[in-house]
Amino acid sequence: MTKFVFVTGGVVSSIGKGIVAASLGRLLKSRDYSVSILKLDPYINVDPGTMSPFQHGEVFVTHDGAETDLDLGHYERFTDTSMSRLNSVTTGSIYQSVINRERRGDYNGGTVQVIPHITNEIKDRITRVAQNTNPDVVITEIGGTVGDIESLPFLEAIRQFRKDVGRQNVLYMHVTLIPWIASAGEMKTKPTQHSVKELRSIGIQPDILVCRCDRQLPEGIKEKLSAFCDVPVECVIPCIDAKSIYEVPLILEQEGLATQTLSQLQMKQQPPDLQQWQTLVKRMYNPQHRIEIAIVGKYVQLSDAYLSVVEALRHAAIATRGELHIRWVNSEELETEPPEIHLKGVDAIVVPGGFGSRGVDGKIAAIKYARERQVPFLGLCLGMQCCVIEWARNVAKLKNADSAEFDEKSVNPVINLLPEQQDVVDLGGTMRLGVYPCQVVPNTLAYKLYREQVTYERHRHRYEFNNAYRNLFLESGYLIGGTSPDGKLVEIVELPEHPYFIACQFHPEFLSRPNAPHPLFKGLVEAAITRSCEADGLPAPAQVL
């Protein structure tokens, strides 16, 4: 039978529940247990698809086209397991489902209430994940902090869950903060005590405490927490701040998190195989080539808005022994200032996705700079569309070339609305979403990178390359590196007379993994290392040549 782990958070938000859940998933997978991870988010939006990146960070897209919380990206990257729309649940989706049932008369005229109808729906969503792939363990992260009004139905549901499936099949894990008070010169347990008290007041007794701290947790503190929170001292697990999130699974393994989890769930203790993970962390901490890559976007004030892009660059840097430094460039500033001010000296440029016209001209200016200065470049989704606009304006000399998204009356809409989007009114969940095949064109940079004729990539867009201009672009020097299998949709464009210039309509960052970097990002970082070495008068390293 599937076992269930519920991860709650206390004291403060952003305490790292998602990384703890993902790390536990990695540790269990290293022991040959199958894992699926579910996120329960307390906000009333049906999904984060229509939310501003400033509000909630990036929107992560699953294989089956669900727009989800960024934590699902961590789950996939750590466990190397694809999640689905079943793995993301919000308060909005729960209430929407229950109200739809009520309208259909499914409740036979009964009064619809939080208990049992909302809590039953939540439990059904958790059970559905277990039934879909039949994993050994389902790890469920409850968003927010214990004590939040919004989280109460989720906490009540997971309280009931232990009774439904049996005590031996459920484990409650509470992630909490142990702050160091500098003026007192000591660590304080009282915030954790109050957090656990709040959790126990609603009927949930944590089985394991994961204690976030910035230094070693003294034995006396662990014993105090054990006594006041009624948790065995061996189940008080320190989680000390790490330089990288990819080190966290190794820290938690050393502290015994997986061992205690298996013991509590009465599962067989199997030896872990973390050699590959240890190797990638070692490589990450021992780089050989410093590179600086600019990310030019409109949401750079919040780095989480481009979380998967940053992690994909990091994966590529680990594989190529690069010491990655990110230069955040606000695309709006490039609209009023020369690009050299912000981009001089970078080894590569990335223009990621986004929506709306704000900052687009700045992205176009960055692309022109990369094209003319021979700086390695990668464009993603809107980044590709901006490439097309830049070429149309500056090389093909198409007057007022633009995207129909930004100028519906443009005389040269080189980017146009997808045909199936013509009559769409609702914004949420209506774009071209999820995985689609891409036919890679032989004798292109794309083919050299992918080394296969068909690849499958995740999409999230409404607009596309306008085929009315395809011949003009080909004649003027652009190369199409990939299309939809029927040849109708342009998926990849590139410039052959350039060290590395490629852009794609999809989001390759969603498929990059720490131990398997995406080829488009790996190629970019290799080109950046080569450029950096040439600038220093050094030969390019062997793994890049």
Secondary structure, DSSP 8 states (H G I E B T S, - for coil): --EEEEEEE-SSSSSSHHHHHHHHHHHHHTTT--EEEEEEE-SSSSSGGGS-HHHH---EE-TT--EE-THHHHHHHHH-----GGGEEEHHHHHHHHHHHHHHTTTTT----IIIIIHHHHHHHHHHHHHHH--SEEEEEE-S-TT-GGGHHHHHHHHHHHHHH-GGGEEEEEEEE--EETTTTEE--HHHHHHHHHHHHTT---SEEEEEESS---HHHHHHHHHHHT--GGGEEEEE--SSGGGHHHHHHHHTHHHHHHHHTT--------HHHHHHHHHHTS--EEEEEEEEES-TTSGGGGHHHHHHHHHHHHHTTEEEEEEEEETTGGGTS-HHHHHTT-SEEEE----SSTTHHHHHHHHHHHHHHT--EEEETHHHHHHHHHHHHHTS--TTEEETTT-TT-SEEEEEE-GGGTT----TT-SEEEEEEEEE-SSSHHHHHH-SSEEEEEEEESEEE-GGGHHHHHHTT-EEEEE-TTS-SEEEEE-SSSSSEEEESS-GGGG-BTTB--HHHHHHHHHHHHHHHHHTT----TTT-
